[in-house]
Amino acid sequence: MLKQIFLIFIFTLLTSCTMPQEIAPTSTALPSETATATFLPTDTPAPTLTSTSTLAPTATFTLTPTPTIVPTYAILRGEVLERANCRYGPGAPYLYKYGLVKGSNLEIIGRLDDASWIQIQAIGGNNPCWVKASLMDVKGDPFSIAPVYPDDAPLPVSPYYVPLQLIEVTREKEQVTIRWYGQSLRAGDEEFENAPLYLAEIWACENGEIKFTPYGLWEEKITITDEKGCSDASHGRVYFSEKHGYAGPTEFEFPEFSE
């Protein structure tokens, strides 16, 4: 009996004890993936090309030289009023070239600046010479003819003599004296008996203007009156003269006025 009671007790005790609960396996936390922020490529705006305004080239003004007005000159005709000597240069001191017959009609192709002497030739010819304008009946305005002396009407050159050698050019107030060494003519080379040995061409100041005057000389000097008041410089030249032409020129300028 006791044995049954003991067994019942044991059975009750065993059944009353709580059965061990099955422990659910603890879920091992996996390391959570750290969400790395993935940055999507941002559209980098392409640099905007700012249009730089192109400066228009500044117009360069080229100064056009003022055209030199070349005067138009005429060739006139004229009639010889009386028998006249025609010379190599514009004045009585120049060598004789040939004679002109009264009534001859000629071309007038050049003049001195003041038209006191004119350069003539046969119509259509090519052998010009100089005559005093008052000995011709000029058909037209003499100042419409080209001024040609001395630049465009050279004198004949002597093949036998050398240019003169200048000694000095001096001034005493308005008086200018030019001296040079002389030469002698060989027999037969004179234009005529007692013909001048020297030709001086002078451009001197007179009444505010440069005036041209030629001189035939026998001495190795000349004194000229040269006034103040001209913008251009006074000057001159001297030649040795013989019947074939002129040796020279020997050129000179006038000294300035001393204060």
C-alpha positions in Angstrom: 0.0 0.0 0.0 2.7 2.3 0.9 4.4 1.4 -2.2 1.5 2.4 -4.3 1.2 5.7 -2.5 4.8 6.3 -3.0 4.6 5.6 -6.7 1.6 7.9 -7.1 3.5 10.6 -5.3 6.4 10.3 -7.5 4.3 10.3 -10.6 2.4 13.4 -9.5 5.6 15.1 -8.7 7.1 14.4 -12.0 4.0 15.5 -13.9 3.7 18.6 -12.0 7.1 19.8 -12.8 7.1 22.1 -15.9 8.6 20.5 -18.8 11.6 22.4 -20.0 10.5 24.8 -22.8 12.2 24.5 -26.1 14.1 27.6 -26.5 13.7 29.0 -29.9 17.0 29.5 -31.4 18.1 33.1 -31.1 18.4 34.5 -34.5 21.9 35.7 -35.0 21.7 39.2 -36.2 23.6 39.4 -39.4 25.5 42.6 -39.7 23.1 44.8 -41.5 24.5 46.1 -44.7 25.3 49.7 -44.2 23.6 51.4 -47.0 26.4 53.3 -48.7 24.8 56.1 -50.4 25.5 55.8 -54.1 25.7 59.2 -55.6 24.4 59.1 -59.1 26.6 61.2 -61.3 25.2 64.6 -61.4 25.1 66.1 -64.8 27.9 68.6 -64.5 26.8 71.5 -66.6 29.1 72.0 -69.5 30.7 75.4 -69.2 28.6 77.8 -71.0 30.8 79.6 -73.6 30.1 83.2 -73.0 30.4 84.9 -76.3 33.1 87.5 -76.0 32.2 90.3 -78.3 34.8 90.6 -81.0 35.9 94.2 -81.3 35.6 95.3 -84.9 38.9 96.5 -86.2 39.3 100.2 -85.9 39.4 101.7 -89.3 42.9 103.0 -90.0 42.8 106.2 -92.0 45.6 106.4 -94.5 46.4 109.9 -95.3 46.2 110.1 -99.1 48.8 112.6 -100.3 47.3 115.6 -101.8 47.9 115.2 -105.5 50.3 117.8 -106.9 48.5 119.8 -109.4 50.6 119.9 -112.5 49.8 123.1 -114.4 48.9 122.8 -118.1 51.0 125.0 -120.3 50.4 126.0 -123.9 52.6 126.2 -126.9 51.9 129.5 -128.7 52.9 131.0 -132.0 54.2 134.4 -132.8 55.5 136.6 -135.5 59.0 138.2 -135.6 58.5 142.0 -135.6 62.0 142.9 -136.7 65.3 141.2 -137.5 66.6 139.8 -134.3 69.4 137.7 -132.8 68.4 134.4 -131.2 70.7 133.2 -128.4 71.6 130.1 -126.4 70.2 131.6 -123.2 67.6 134.2 -122.0 69.5 137.4 -122.3 71.9 139.6 -124.3 75.1 138.2 -122.6 74.5 134.7 -124.0 76.2 133.3 -127.1 74.6 134.0 -130.4 72.9 131.0 -132.1 71.2 132.3 -135.2 69.3 135.2 -136.7 65.5 135.7 -137.0 63.9 137.3 -140.1 61.1 139.8 -139.8 57.7 138.2 -140.5 58.8 134.7 -139.6 56.1 132.7 -137.8 57.5 130.5 -135.0 56.5 128.3 -132.1 56.9 129.7 -128.6 57.7 126.8 -126.3 59.3 128.4 -123.1 59.8 131.5 -121.2 61.6 133.1 -118.2 59.6 133.4 -115.1 58.8 137.0 -115.9 58.3 136.3 -119.6 60.8 139.0 -120.6 62.6 136.4 -122.8 60.9 133.6 -124.7 62.2 130.3 -126.2 61.2 129.8 -129.8 61.8 127.3 -132.6 60.6 126.7 -136.1 57.1 125.2 -136.2 57.6 121.5 -135.7 61.3 122.1 -135.3 63.8 121.0 -132.6 66.5 123.7 -132.6 65.3 126.3 -130.1 66.8 129.5 -129.0 66.0 132.6 -127.0 64.7 136.0 -128.1 63.5 139.1 -126.3 59.8 138.9 -126.0 59.3 142.5 -127.2 60.7 141.5 -130.6 57.8 139.0 -131.2 54.1 139.5 -131.7 52.9 136.7 -129.3 49.5 135.2 -130.2 48.2 134.6 -126.8 49.1 135.0 -123.1 52.9 134.6 -122.7 52.4 133.4 -119.1 50.5 130.4 -120.4 53.8 129.1 -121.7 55.9 126.9 -119.5 58.8 128.6 -117.5 61.8 126.5 -118.6 65.0 128.3 -117.5 67.3 127.1 -116.1 66.1 123.6 -115.3 64.7 122.6 -118.7 66.9 124.6 -121.0 70.6 123.8 -120.3 73.4 125.8 -121.9 75.9 124.2 -124.3 79.0 122.9 -122.6 82.5 123.8 -123.7 84.6 120.7 -124.4 87.9 122.6 -124.2 87.9 124.4 -120.9 87.3 123.6 -117.2 85.0 125.2 -114.7 86.2 128.3 -112.8 87.6 128.1 -109.3 85.8 130.3 -106.8 87.9 132.5 -104.5 85.4 134.0 -102.1 81.9 135.4 -101.7 81.6 138.3 -99.2 78.9 140.6 -98.0 79.0 144.2 -96.9 75.4 145.0 -95.9 73.4 144.8 -99.2 76.5 144.5 -101.4 77.7 141.0 -102.2 81.0 140.5 -104.0 82.0 137.3 -105.8 85.6 136.6 -106.9 87.1 133.7 -108.9 90.4 132.7 -110.6 90.5 133.6 -114.3 91.3 131.7 -117.4 92.6 132.7 -120.8 91.2 132.0 -124.2 93.2 130.3 -126.9 93.4 132.2 -130.1 90.3 131.7 -132.3 88.0 130.6 -129.4 86.5 134.0 -128.8 83.0 134.6 -130.1 83.9 138.0 -131.4 86.6 140.5 -130.6 86.4 141.7 -127.0 83.6 139.2 -126.3 83.0 138.7 -122.5 85.1 136.0 -120.9 82.6 135.2 -118.2 78.9 134.7 -117.7 77.4 135.2 -114.3 73.8 134.2 -113.6 72.5 135.8 -110.4 69.3 135.3 -108.5 69.2 138.2 -106.0 66.5 139.7 -103.7 64.9 142.8 -105.0 61.7 144.4 -103.6 60.8 141.2 -101.8 61.3 138.9 -104.8 64.1 136.9 -106.2 65.0 138.4 -109.6 67.1 136.6 -112.2 69.8 138.6 -114.1 72.6 137.4 -116.4 75.8 139.4 -116.8 78.6 139.2 -119.4 81.9 140.1 -117.7 85.6 140.7 -118.5 86.9 140.8 -114.9 87.1 138.0 -112.4 84.6 139.5 -110.0 81.2 141.0 -109.7 79.3 143.0 -107.0 75.6 142.5 -106.6 72.9 144.4 -104.6 71.0 141.9 -102.5 68.2 143.2 -100.3 66.5 141.7 -97.3 62.9 140.4 -97.4 62.9 137.3 -99.6 61.9 133.9 -98.3 64.2 132.1 -100.8 68.0 132.3 -100.5 69.9 134.4 -103.1 72.5 132.5 -105.1 74.3 132.5 -108.4 76.7 130.7 -110.7 79.5 131.7 -113.0 80.8 130.2 -116.3 83.9 130.6 -118.5 82.6 131.6 -121.9 84.0 130.7 -125.4 82.4 130.3 -128.8 81.7 126.6 -128.5 79.9 126.9 -125.2 80.4 127.3 -121.4 82.7 125.7 -118.9 80.9 125.3 -115.6 78.9 126.2 -113.8 80.6 127.2 -110.6 77.8 127.7 -108.1 77.6 129.8 -104.9 75.2 131.0 -102.3 75.1 134.6 -100.9 76.2 135.0 -97.2 73.4 135.9 -94.8 73.0 139.3 -93.4 75.0 139.8 -90.2 73.0 141.1 -87.2 
